[in-house]
Amino acid sequence: MQTLYHHIRHADGPVYYSGEPISLADAQMMINEDIADGIISPGSFLRVEGVELVIEPAPPIASGE
């Protein structure tokens, strides 16, 4: 049985998706498309938190200093 999610939110709170239940794979495809379109920062990733998915921002790039 596949787990389905009704909500995806950004780690800082705003809702990214709320609607028909989708699989983790479908959610990842949505995120990848928005990364490609420049809507979400490259390196961002999904995390499962209870019954919803959370978009974690890309970790900061070390400046090397």
PQR file of N, CA, C, O and H, with PARSE charges and radii, in Angstrom:
ATOM      1  N   MET A   1       0.838  -1.186   0.000 -0.4000 1.5000
ATOM      2  CA  MET A   1       0.000   0.000   0.000 -0.0000 2.0000
ATOM      3  C   MET A   1       0.883   1.250   0.000  0.5500 1.7000
ATOM      4  O   MET A   1       1.849   1.336   0.757 -0.5500 1.4000
ATOM      5  N   GLN A   2       0.550   2.192  -0.835 -0.4000 1.5000
ATOM      6  CA  GLN A   2       1.333   3.407  -0.994 -0.0000 2.0000
ATOM      7  C   GLN A   2       0.764   4.521  -0.118  0.5500 1.7000
ATOM      8  O   GLN A   2      -0.447   4.740  -0.091 -0.5500 1.4000
ATOM      9  H   GLN A   2      -0.236   2.122  -1.450  0.4000 1.0000
ATOM     10  N   THR A   3       1.645   5.223   0.596 -0.4000 1.5000
ATOM     11  CA  THR A   3       1.229   6.359   1.408 -0.0000 2.0000
ATOM     12  C   THR A   3       0.959   7.550   0.500  0.5500 1.7000
ATOM     13  O   THR A   3       1.746   7.840  -0.402 -0.5500 1.4000
ATOM     14  H   THR A   3       2.629   5.045   0.574  0.4000 1.0000
ATOM     15  N   LEU A   4      -0.145   8.235   0.736 -0.4000 1.5000
ATOM     16  CA  LEU A   4      -0.498   9.433  -0.034 -0.0000 2.0000
ATOM     17  C   LEU A   4      -0.532  10.631   0.895  0.5500 1.7000
ATOM     18  O   LEU A   4      -0.837  10.509   2.082 -0.5500 1.4000
ATOM     19  H   LEU A   4      -0.784   8.000   1.469  0.4000 1.0000
ATOM     20  N   TYR A   5      -0.214  11.790   0.338 -0.4000 1.5000
ATOM     21  CA  TYR A   5      -0.126  13.024   1.122 -0.0000 2.0000
ATOM     22  C   TYR A   5      -1.074  14.077   0.552  0.5500 1.7000
ATOM     23  O   TYR A   5      -1.173  14.252  -0.663 -0.5500 1.4000
ATOM     24  H   TYR A   5       0.034  11.889  -0.626  0.4000 1.0000
ATOM     25  N   HIS A   6      -1.763  14.770   1.449 -0.4000 1.5000
ATOM     26  CA  HIS A   6      -2.704  15.826   1.056 -0.0000 2.0000
ATOM     27  C   HIS A   6      -2.050  17.208   1.091  0.5500 1.7000
ATOM     28  O   HIS A   6      -2.528  18.143   0.447 -0.5500 1.4000
ATOM     29  H   HIS A   6      -1.682  14.628   2.435  0.4000 1.0000
ATOM     30  N   HIS A   7      -0.958  17.332   1.844 -0.4000 1.5000
ATOM     31  CA  HIS A   7      -0.356  18.646   2.070 -0.0000 2.0000
ATOM     32  C   HIS A   7       1.165  18.596   1.905  0.5500 1.7000
ATOM     33  O   HIS A   7       1.832  17.640   2.301 -0.5500 1.4000
ATOM     34  H   HIS A   7      -0.570  16.573   2.366  0.4000 1.0000
ATOM     35  N   ILE A   8       1.675  19.659   1.309 -0.4000 1.5000
ATOM     36  CA  ILE A   8       3.115  19.908   1.269 -0.0000 2.0000
ATOM     37  C   ILE A   8       3.283  21.351   1.714  0.5500 1.7000
ATOM     38  O   ILE A   8       2.593  22.245   1.224 -0.5500 1.4000
ATOM     39  H   ILE A   8       1.133  20.436   0.988  0.4000 1.0000
ATOM     40  N   ARG A   9       4.197  21.572   2.639 -0.4000 1.5000
ATOM     41  CA  ARG A   9       4.448  22.951   3.083 -0.0000 2.0000
ATOM     42  C   ARG A   9       5.944  23.217   3.090  0.5500 1.7000
ATOM     43  O   ARG A   9       6.762  22.298   3.133 -0.5500 1.4000
ATOM     44  H   ARG A   9       4.757  20.845   3.037  0.4000 1.0000
ATOM     45  N   HIS A  10       6.273  24.490   3.047 -0.4000 1.5000
ATOM     46  CA  HIS A  10       7.666  24.904   3.169 -0.0000 2.0000
ATOM     47  C   HIS A  10       8.054  24.821   4.642  0.5500 1.7000
ATOM     48  O   HIS A  10       7.202  24.994   5.513 -0.5500 1.4000
ATOM     49  H   HIS A  10       5.608  25.236   3.012  0.4000 1.0000
ATOM     50  N   ALA A  11       9.318  24.561   4.932 -0.4000 1.5000
ATOM     51  CA  ALA A  11       9.799  24.424   6.305 -0.0000 2.0000
ATOM     52  C   ALA A  11       9.496  25.668   7.142  0.5500 1.7000
ATOM     53  O   ALA A  11       9.298  25.571   8.353 -0.5500 1.4000
ATOM     54  H   ALA A  11      10.011  24.421   4.225  0.4000 1.0000
ATOM     55  N   ASP A  12       9.460  26.834   6.494 -0.4000 1.5000
ATOM     56  CA  ASP A  12       9.184  28.066   7.244 -0.0000 2.0000
ATOM     57  C   ASP A  12       7.681  28.362   7.356  0.5500 1.7000
ATOM     58  O   ASP A  12       7.295  29.425   7.842 -0.5500 1.4000
ATOM     59  H   ASP A  12       9.620  26.912   5.511  0.4000 1.0000
ATOM     60  N   GLY A  13       6.831  27.423   6.908 -0.4000 1.5000
ATOM     61  CA  GLY A  13       5.401  27.546   7.148 -0.0000 2.0000
ATOM     62  C   GLY A  13       4.439  27.613   5.990  0.5500 1.7000
ATOM     63  O   GLY A  13       3.413  26.934   6.033 -0.5500 1.4000
ATOM     64  H   GLY A  13       7.145  26.559   6.513  0.4000 1.0000
ATOM     65  N   PRO A  14       4.708  28.401   4.938 -0.5600 1.5000
ATOM     66  CA  PRO A  14       3.712  28.543   3.876  0.2800 2.0000
ATOM     67  C   PRO A  14       3.362  27.227   3.182  0.5500 1.7000
ATOM     68  O   PRO A  14       4.214  26.358   2.996 -0.5500 1.4000
ATOM     69  N   VAL A  15       2.109  27.106   2.812 -0.4000 1.5000
ATOM     70  CA  VAL A  15       1.626  25.917   2.116 -0.0000 2.0000
ATOM     71  C   VAL A  15       2.106  25.948   0.669  0.5500 1.7000
ATOM     72  O   VAL A  15       1.985  26.965  -0.015 -0.5500 1.4000
ATOM     73  H   VAL A  15       1.417  27.812   2.963  0.4000 1.0000
ATOM     74  N   TYR A  16       2.649  24.829   0.212 -0.4000 1.5000
ATOM     75  CA  TYR A  16       3.086  24.686  -1.173 -0.0000 2.0000
ATOM     76  C   TYR A  16       2.006  23.966  -1.980  0.5500 1.7000
ATOM     77  O   TYR A  16       1.744  24.318  -3.130 -0.5500 1.4000
ATOM     78  H   TYR A  16       2.748  24.003   0.767  0.4000 1.0000
ATOM     79  N   TYR A  17       1.378  22.953  -1.367 -0.4000 1.5000
ATOM     80  CA  TYR A  17       0.339  22.173  -2.053 -0.0000 2.0000
ATOM     81  C   TYR A  17      -0.669  21.697  -1.030  0.5500 1.7000
ATOM     82  O   TYR A  17      -0.310  21.245   0.057 -0.5500 1.4000
ATOM     83  H   TYR A  17       1.590  22.667  -0.432  0.4000 1.0000
ATOM     84  N   SER A  18      -1.929  21.804  -1.389 -0.4000 1.5000
ATOM     85  CA  SER A  18      -3.016  21.258  -0.583 -0.0000 2.0000
ATOM     86  C   SER A  18      -4.107  20.847  -1.554  0.5500 1.7000
ATOM     87  O   SER A  18      -4.671  21.687  -2.256 -0.5500 1.4000
ATOM     88  H   SER A  18      -2.221  22.172  -2.272  0.4000 1.0000
ATOM     89  N   GLY A  19      -4.404  19.566  -1.596 -0.4000 1.5000
ATOM     90  CA  GLY A  19      -5.404  19.120  -2.553 -0.0000 2.0000
ATOM     91  C   GLY A  19      -5.540  17.625  -2.593  0.5500 1.7000
ATOM     92  O   GLY A  19      -5.441  16.950  -1.568 -0.5500 1.4000
ATOM     93  H   GLY A  19      -3.946  18.884  -1.027  0.4000 1.0000
ATOM     94  N   GLU A  20      -5.771  17.100  -3.798 -0.4000 1.5000
ATOM     95  CA  GLU A  20      -5.935  15.662  -3.989 -0.0000 2.0000
ATOM     96  C   GLU A  20      -4.702  14.934  -3.447  0.5500 1.7000
ATOM     97  O   GLU A  20      -3.582  15.426  -3.586 -0.5500 1.4000
ATOM     98  H   GLU A  20      -5.851  17.649  -4.630  0.4000 1.0000
ATOM     99  N   PRO A  21      -4.900  13.782  -2.838 -0.5600 1.5000
ATOM    100  CA  PRO A  21      -3.754  13.030  -2.317  0.2800 2.0000
ATOM    101  C   PRO A  21      -2.788  12.642  -3.438  0.5500 1.7000
ATOM    102  O   PRO A  21      -3.205  12.226  -4.519 -0.5500 1.4000
ATOM    103  N   ILE A  22      -1.497  12.785  -3.160 -0.4000 1.5000
ATOM    104  CA  ILE A  22      -0.461  12.427  -4.136 -0.0000 2.0000
ATOM    105  C   ILE A  22       0.598  11.565  -3.447  0.5500 1.7000
ATOM    106  O   ILE A  22       0.754  11.603  -2.226 -0.5500 1.4000
ATOM    107  H   ILE A  22      -1.158  13.123  -2.282  0.4000 1.0000
ATOM    108  N   SER A  23       1.307  10.803  -4.239 -0.4000 1.5000
ATOM    109  CA  SER A  23       2.380   9.953  -3.711 -0.0000 2.0000
ATOM    110  C   SER A  23       3.636  10.791  -3.484  0.5500 1.7000
ATOM    111  O   SER A  23       3.755  11.913  -3.975 -0.5500 1.4000
ATOM    112  H   SER A  23       1.181  10.771  -5.231  0.4000 1.0000
ATOM    113  N   LEU A  24       4.557  10.222  -2.735 -0.4000 1.5000
ATOM    114  CA  LEU A  24       5.841  10.883  -2.522 -0.0000 2.0000
ATOM    115  C   LEU A  24       6.558  11.092  -3.853  0.5500 1.7000
ATOM    116  O   LEU A  24       7.176  12.136  -4.066 -0.5500 1.4000
ATOM    117  H   LEU A  24       4.461   9.311  -2.336  0.4000 1.0000
ATOM    118  N   ALA A  25       6.481  10.114  -4.746 -0.4000 1.5000
ATOM    119  CA  ALA A  25       7.119  10.228  -6.064 -0.0000 2.0000
ATOM    120  C   ALA A  25       6.520  11.386  -6.860  0.5500 1.7000
ATOM    121  O   ALA A  25       7.254  12.150  -7.486 -0.5500 1.4000
ATOM    122  H   ALA A  25       5.979   9.266  -4.574  0.4000 1.0000
ATOM    123  N   ASP A  26       5.198  11.522  -6.841 -0.4000 1.5000
ATOM    124  CA  ASP A  26       4.560  12.633  -7.560 -0.0000 2.0000
ATOM    125  C   ASP A  26       4.937  13.975  -6.936  0.5500 1.7000
ATOM    126  O   ASP A  26       5.157  14.957  -7.645 -0.5500 1.4000
ATOM    127  H   ASP A  26       4.602  10.901  -6.332  0.4000 1.0000
ATOM    128  N   ALA A  27       5.011  14.009  -5.612 -0.4000 1.5000
ATOM    129  CA  ALA A  27       5.404  15.244  -4.926 -0.0000 2.0000
ATOM    130  C   ALA A  27       6.830  15.628  -5.321  0.5500 1.7000
ATOM    131  O   ALA A  27       7.116  16.801  -5.561 -0.5500 1.4000
ATOM    132  H   ALA A  27       4.833  13.212  -5.035  0.4000 1.0000
ATOM    133  N   GLN A  28       7.724  14.637  -5.387 -0.4000 1.5000
ATOM    134  CA  GLN A  28       9.102  14.922  -5.770 -0.0000 2.0000
ATOM    135  C   GLN A  28       9.177  15.446  -7.198  0.5500 1.7000
ATOM    136  O   GLN A  28       9.982  16.329  -7.495 -0.5500 1.4000
ATOM    137  H   GLN A  28       7.491  13.684  -5.192  0.4000 1.0000
ATOM    138  N   MET A  29       8.350  14.910  -8.079 -0.4000 1.5000
ATOM    139  CA  MET A  29       8.321  15.405  -9.454 -0.0000 2.0000
ATOM    140  C   MET A  29       7.868  16.866  -9.493  0.5500 1.7000
ATOM    141  O   MET A  29       8.423  17.663 -10.248 -0.5500 1.4000
ATOM    142  H   MET A  29       7.696  14.192  -7.838  0.4000 1.0000
ATOM    143  N   MET A  30       6.864  17.222  -8.686 -0.4000 1.5000
ATOM    144  CA  MET A  30       6.401  18.618  -8.617 -0.0000 2.0000
ATOM    145  C   MET A  30       7.536  19.526  -8.159  0.5500 1.7000
ATOM    146  O   MET A  30       7.766  20.588  -8.737 -0.5500 1.4000
ATOM    147  H   MET A  30       6.413  16.574  -8.072  0.4000 1.0000
ATOM    148  N   ILE A  31       8.241  19.098  -7.117 -0.4000 1.5000
ATOM    149  CA  ILE A  31       9.353  19.888  -6.577 -0.0000 2.0000
ATOM    150  C   ILE A  31      10.450  20.035  -7.630  0.5500 1.7000
ATOM    151  O   ILE A  31      10.978  21.129  -7.828 -0.5500 1.4000
ATOM    152  H   ILE A  31       8.054  18.235  -6.647  0.4000 1.0000
ATOM    153  N   ASN A  32      10.794  18.936  -8.308 -0.4000 1.5000
ATOM    154  CA  ASN A  32      11.843  18.986  -9.342 -0.0000 2.0000
ATOM    155  C   ASN A  32      11.485  19.963 -10.456  0.5500 1.7000
ATOM    156  O   ASN A  32      12.342  20.712 -10.924 -0.5500 1.4000
ATOM    157  H   ASN A  32      10.365  18.048  -8.148  0.4000 1.0000
ATOM    158  N   GLU A  33      10.219  19.957 -10.883 -0.4000 1.5000
ATOM    159  CA  GLU A  33       9.785  20.886 -11.930 -0.0000 2.0000
ATOM    160  C   GLU A  33       9.928  22.332 -11.467  0.5500 1.7000
ATOM    161  O   GLU A  33      10.362  23.190 -12.235 -0.5500 1.4000
ATOM    162  H   GLU A  33       9.523  19.348 -10.503  0.4000 1.0000
ATOM    163  N   ASP A  34       9.565  22.605 -10.213 -0.4000 1.5000
ATOM    164  CA  ASP A  34       9.678  23.971  -9.706 -0.0000 2.0000
ATOM    165  C   ASP A  34      11.124  24.378  -9.467  0.5500 1.7000
ATOM    166  O   ASP A  34      11.456  25.560  -9.561 -0.5500 1.4000
ATOM    167  H   ASP A  34       9.213  21.908  -9.589  0.4000 1.0000
ATOM    168  N   ILE A  35      11.986  23.418  -9.160 -0.4000 1.5000
ATOM    169  CA  ILE A  35      13.419  23.724  -9.080 -0.0000 2.0000
ATOM    170  C   ILE A  35      13.926  24.089 -10.476  0.5500 1.7000
ATOM    171  O   ILE A  35      14.660  25.064 -10.636 -0.5500 1.4000
ATOM    172  H   ILE A  35      11.716  22.458  -9.083  0.4000 1.0000
ATOM    173  N   ALA A  36      13.539  23.315 -11.475 -0.4000 1.5000
ATOM    174  CA  ALA A  36      13.956  23.588 -12.858 -0.0000 2.0000
ATOM    175  C   ALA A  36      13.443  24.933 -13.344  0.5500 1.7000
ATOM    176  O   ALA A  36      14.108  25.607 -14.130 -0.5500 1.4000
ATOM    177  H   ALA A  36      12.942  22.523 -11.345  0.4000 1.0000
ATOM    178  N   ASP A  37      12.246  25.332 -12.874 -0.4000 1.5000
ATOM    179  CA  ASP A  37      11.651  26.613 -13.277 -0.0000 2.0000
ATOM    180  C   ASP A  37      12.137  27.787 -12.427  0.5500 1.7000
ATOM    181  O   ASP A  37      11.741  28.926 -12.673 -0.5500 1.4000
ATOM    182  H   ASP A  37      11.705  24.784 -12.236  0.4000 1.0000
ATOM    183  N   GLY A  38      12.986  27.528 -11.435 -0.4000 1.5000
ATOM    184  CA  GLY A  38      13.525  28.596 -10.597 -0.0000 2.0000
ATOM    185  C   GLY A  38      12.587  29.054  -9.491  0.5500 1.7000
ATOM    186  O   GLY A  38      12.823  30.098  -8.884 -0.5500 1.4000
ATOM    187  H   GLY A  38      13.307  26.602 -11.236  0.4000 1.0000
ATOM    188  N   ILE A  39      11.538  28.304  -9.216 -0.4000 1.5000
ATOM    189  CA  ILE A  39      10.573  28.685  -8.179 -0.0000 2.0000
ATOM    190  C   ILE A  39      11.062  28.242  -6.800  0.5500 1.7000
ATOM    191  O   ILE A  39      10.835  28.926  -5.802 -0.5500 1.4000
ATOM    192  H   ILE A  39      11.347  27.455  -9.710  0.4000 1.0000
ATOM    193  N   ILE A  40      11.729  27.099  -6.757 -0.4000 1.5000
ATOM    194  CA  ILE A  40      12.298  26.559  -5.522 -0.0000 2.0000
ATOM    195  C   ILE A  40      13.803  26.482  -5.715  0.5500 1.7000
ATOM    196  O   ILE A  40      14.280  26.189  -6.811 -0.5500 1.4000
ATOM    197  H   ILE A  40      11.913  26.544  -7.568  0.4000 1.0000
ATOM    198  N   SER A  41      14.550  26.746  -4.650 -0.4000 1.5000
ATOM    199  CA  SER A  41      16.015  26.746  -4.728 -0.0000 2.0000
ATOM    200  C   SER A  41      16.575  25.366  -5.031  0.5500 1.7000
ATOM    201  O   SER A  41      16.129  24.376  -4.452 -0.5500 1.4000
ATOM    202  H   SER A  41      14.163  26.985  -3.760  0.4000 1.0000
ATOM    203  N   PRO A  42      17.547  25.289  -5.931 -0.5600 1.5000
ATOM    204  CA  PRO A  42      18.214  24.009  -6.185  0.2800 2.0000
ATOM    205  C   PRO A  42      18.806  23.463  -4.886  0.5500 1.7000
ATOM    206  O   PRO A  42      19.326  24.219  -4.065 -0.5500 1.4000
ATOM    207  N   GLY A  43      18.722  22.178  -4.713 -0.4000 1.5000
ATOM    208  CA  GLY A  43      19.233  21.547  -3.495 -0.0000 2.0000
ATOM    209  C   GLY A  43      18.172  21.362  -2.425  0.5500 1.7000
ATOM    210  O   GLY A  43      18.410  20.680  -1.428 -0.5500 1.4000
ATOM    211  H   GLY A  43      18.300  21.564  -5.380  0.4000 1.0000
ATOM    212  N   SER A  44      16.991  21.966  -2.621 -0.4000 1.5000
ATOM    213  CA  SER A  44      15.899  21.763  -1.673 -0.0000 2.0000
ATOM    214  C   SER A  44      15.433  20.315  -1.764  0.5500 1.7000
ATOM    215  O   SER A  44      15.593  19.660  -2.794 -0.5500 1.4000
ATOM    216  H   SER A  44      16.798  22.520  -3.430  0.4000 1.0000
ATOM    217  N   PHE A  45      14.860  19.832  -0.682 -0.4000 1.5000
ATOM    218  CA  PHE A  45      14.428  18.433  -0.663 -0.0000 2.0000
ATOM    219  C   PHE A  45      13.179  18.257   0.177  0.5500 1.7000
ATOM    220  O   PHE A  45      12.827  19.121   0.980 -0.5500 1.4000
ATOM    221  H   PHE A  45      14.730  20.364   0.155  0.4000 1.0000
ATOM    222  N   LEU A  46      12.512  17.126  -0.015 -0.4000 1.5000
ATOM    223  CA  LEU A  46      11.294  16.797   0.737 -0.0000 2.0000
ATOM    224  C   LEU A  46      11.640  15.968   1.963  0.5500 1.7000
ATOM    225  O   LEU A  46      12.535  15.123   1.943 -0.5500 1.4000
ATOM    226  H   LEU A  46      12.798  16.424  -0.667  0.4000 1.0000
ATOM    227  N   ARG A  47      10.898  16.240   3.028 -0.4000 1.5000
ATOM    228  CA  ARG A  47      11.029  15.472   4.268 -0.0000 2.0000
ATOM    229  C   ARG A  47       9.628  15.080   4.708  0.5500 1.7000
ATOM    230  O   ARG A  47       8.704  15.891   4.648 -0.5500 1.4000
ATOM    231  H   ARG A  47      10.171  16.927   3.044  0.4000 1.0000
ATOM    232  N   VAL A  48       9.468  13.833   5.153 -0.4000 1.5000
ATOM    233  CA  VAL A  48       8.178  13.374   5.663 -0.0000 2.0000
ATOM    234  C   VAL A  48       8.070  13.800   7.126  0.5500 1.7000
ATOM    235  O   VAL A  48       8.951  13.519   7.938 -0.5500 1.4000
ATOM    236  H   VAL A  48      10.219  13.174   5.202  0.4000 1.0000
ATOM    237  N   GLU A  49       6.978  14.477   7.438 -0.4000 1.5000
ATOM    238  CA  GLU A  49       6.719  14.893   8.820 -0.0000 2.0000
ATOM    239  C   GLU A  49       5.280  14.515   9.159  0.5500 1.7000
ATOM    240  O   GLU A  49       4.343  15.248   8.845 -0.5500 1.4000
ATOM    241  H   GLU A  49       6.262  14.705   6.778  0.4000 1.0000
ATOM    242  N   GLY A  50       5.123  13.373   9.798 -0.4000 1.5000
ATOM    243  CA  GLY A  50       3.788  12.900  10.141 -0.0000 2.0000
ATOM    244  C   GLY A  50       2.984  12.589   8.896  0.5500 1.7000
ATOM    245  O   GLY A  50       3.361  11.732   8.097 -0.5500 1.4000
ATOM    246  H   GLY A  50       5.884  12.778  10.053  0.4000 1.0000
ATOM    247  N   VAL A  51       1.862  13.298   8.733 -0.4000 1.5000
ATOM    248  CA  VAL A  51       0.968  13.048   7.595 -0.0000 2.0000
ATOM    249  C   VAL A  51       1.165  14.047   6.460  0.5500 1.7000
ATOM    250  O   VAL A  51       0.371  14.083   5.520 -0.5500 1.4000
ATOM    251  H   VAL A  51       1.555  13.994   9.382  0.4000 1.0000
ATOM    252  N   GLU A  52       2.221  14.859   6.541 -0.4000 1.5000
ATOM    253  CA  GLU A  52       2.479  15.820   5.473 -0.0000 2.0000
ATOM    254  C   GLU A  52       3.939  15.792   5.055  0.5500 1.7000
ATOM    255  O   GLU A  52       4.790  15.198   5.717 -0.5500 1.4000
ATOM    256  H   GLU A  52       2.866  14.830   7.304  0.4000 1.0000
ATOM    257  N   LEU A  53       4.199  16.452   3.935 -0.4000 1.5000
ATOM    258  CA  LEU A  53       5.558  16.585   3.428 -0.0000 2.0000
ATOM    259  C   LEU A  53       6.020  18.017   3.646  0.5500 1.7000
ATOM    260  O   LEU A  53       5.233  18.960   3.560 -0.5500 1.4000
ATOM    261  H   LEU A  53       3.508  16.935   3.397  0.4000 1.0000
ATOM    262  N   VAL A  54       7.304  18.165   3.927 -0.4000 1.5000
ATOM    263  CA  VAL A  54       7.887  19.482   4.170 -0.0000 2.0000
ATOM    264  C   VAL A  54       9.027  19.694   3.192  0.5500 1.7000
ATOM    265  O   VAL A  54       9.873  18.817   3.014 -0.5500 1.4000
ATOM    266  H   VAL A  54       7.944  17.399   3.996  0.4000 1.0000
ATOM    267  N   ILE A  55       9.051  20.860   2.556 -0.4000 1.5000
ATOM    268  CA  ILE A  55      10.159  21.226   1.663 -0.0000 2.0000
ATOM    269  C   ILE A  55      11.220  21.915   2.514  0.5500 1.7000
ATOM    270  O   ILE A  55      10.999  22.996   3.060 -0.5500 1.4000
ATOM    271  H   ILE A  55       8.364  21.573   2.700  0.4000 1.0000
ATOM    272  N   GLU A  56      12.356  21.276   2.611 -0.4000 1.5000
ATOM    273  CA  GLU A  56      13.496  21.849   3.335 -0.0000 2.0000
ATOM    274  C   GLU A  56      14.326  22.643   2.327  0.5500 1.7000
ATOM    275  O   GLU A  56      14.575  22.169   1.218 -0.5500 1.4000
ATOM    276  H   GLU A  56      12.536  20.398   2.168  0.4000 1.0000
ATOM    277  N   PRO A  57      14.750  23.837   2.704 -0.5600 1.5000
ATOM    278  CA  PRO A  57      15.560  24.630   1.775  0.2800 2.0000
ATOM    279  C   PRO A  57      16.942  24.008   1.579  0.5500 1.7000
ATOM    280  O   PRO A  57      17.410  23.210   2.392 -0.5500 1.4000
ATOM    281  N   ALA A  58      17.563  24.390   0.499 -0.4000 1.5000
ATOM    282  CA  ALA A  58      18.923  23.929   0.209 -0.0000 2.0000
ATOM    283  C   ALA A  58      19.840  24.408   1.325  0.5500 1.7000
ATOM    284  O   ALA A  58      19.704  25.537   1.796 -0.5500 1.4000
ATOM    285  H   ALA A  58      17.182  25.038  -0.161  0.4000 1.0000
ATOM    286  N   PRO A  59      20.775  23.562   1.752 -0.5600 1.5000
ATOM    287  CA  PRO A  59      21.729  24.017   2.772  0.2800 2.0000
ATOM    288  C   PRO A  59      22.619  25.124   2.206  0.5500 1.7000
ATOM    289  O   PRO A  59      22.930  25.130   1.015 -0.5500 1.4000
ATOM    290  N   PRO A  60      23.020  26.045   3.052 -0.5600 1.5000
ATOM    291  CA  PRO A  60      23.884  27.138   2.570  0.2800 2.0000
ATOM    292  C   PRO A  60      25.213  26.598   2.041  0.5500 1.7000
ATOM    293  O   PRO A  60      25.740  25.600   2.531 -0.5500 1.4000
ATOM    294  N   ILE A  61      25.727  27.277   1.044 -0.4000 1.5000
ATOM    295  CA  ILE A  61      27.014  26.891   0.456 -0.0000 2.0000
ATOM    296  C   ILE A  61      28.113  27.546   1.263  0.5500 1.7000
ATOM    297  O   ILE A  61      28.092  28.752   1.506 -0.5500 1.4000
ATOM    298  H   ILE A  61      25.298  28.088   0.646  0.4000 1.0000
ATOM    299  N   ALA A  62      29.076  26.733   1.678 -0.4000 1.5000
ATOM    300  CA  ALA A  62      30.199  27.251   2.443 -0.0000 2.0000
ATOM    301  C   ALA A  62      31.035  28.188   1.577  0.5500 1.7000
ATOM    302  O   ALA A  62      31.303  27.900   0.411 -0.5500 1.4000
ATOM    303  H   ALA A  62      29.093  25.753   1.480  0.4000 1.0000
ATOM    304  N   SER A  63      31.437  29.296   2.154 -0.4000 1.5000
ATOM    305  CA  SER A  63      32.190  30.278   1.376 -0.0000 2.0000
ATOM    306  C   SER A  63      33.660  29.914   1.262  0.5500 1.7000
ATOM    307  O   SER A  63      34.369  30.476   0.427 -0.5500 1.4000
ATOM    308  H   SER A  63      31.220  29.530   3.102  0.4000 1.0000
ATOM    309  N   GLY A  64      34.137  28.981   2.088 -0.4000 1.5000
ATOM    310  CA  GLY A  64      35.531  28.571   2.020 -0.0000 2.0000
ATOM    311  C   GLY A  64      36.459  29.497   2.755  0.5500 1.7000
ATOM    312  O   GLY A  64      37.679  29.367   2.652 -0.5500 1.4000
ATOM    313  H   GLY A  64      33.561  28.524   2.767  0.4000 1.0000
ATOM    314  N   GLU A  65      35.901  30.431   3.497 -0.4000 1.5000
ATOM    315  CA  GLU A  65      36.758  31.373   4.225 -0.0000 2.0000
ATOM    316  C   GLU A  65      36.893  30.952   5.665  0.5500 1.7000
ATOM    317  O   GLU A  65      37.577  31.620   6.442 -0.5500 1.4000
ATOM    318  H   GLU A  65      34.910  30.537   3.580  0.4000 1.0000
TER
END
